[in-house]
């Protein structure tokens, strides 16, 4: 059964009660813990996974990696020796009530980086650059948004204009809103709707700046001002693809 994803409804939920539904020992000796619900973000959409702790019984299970599988099940992976011993074997943990605690600092960094990518998109839209969003990465060691389309004019000039526009957007500040809606309705709010969004359930958009919808399941800042200083160190354009690298103050 798919794991209930608590981070979809609430930007800020970092702790929650849950029930263990399965525990598996992996080939490498780590535990794979599955829960009925989770506030841990699994890697996806260019955003890195959360780390943290699952507390139950007398011991804590350290979550080192989080993955979402094709059935919508979230796998919390970690060493868990103490947890196994405390529970007297992994099987007895099934059905246990636990408390989830996401590492707040790491989540905050990933969230700021991820939202920064959408703010670059919003700046590109406001500047009316003739680009279609492509892949993106929001990792501390690698943050960029790629677009199909060439740079109109001088690269340095466009780089400066984007940097000024993102500063303007962040300086103005604005609260982000969550909306659930059928994929067919997303075009009303979103400039670009990818064609690989699941259509058998309501999907989520996040509305930046009251006007700029992004179909996205990641975690986002509540207010764009939380991103802080966002710079554009480099733009590279090759064979019709333009890569805009960005950096967020105190992160990268
Ligand atoms: Zn996103």
Boltz pocket constraint, residues with backbone or C-beta under 6 A from the ligand:
constraints:
  - pocket:
      binder: B
      contacts: [[A, 45], [A, 114], [A, 118], [A, 214], [A, 215], [A, 216], [A, 217], [A, 218]]
      max_distance: 6.0
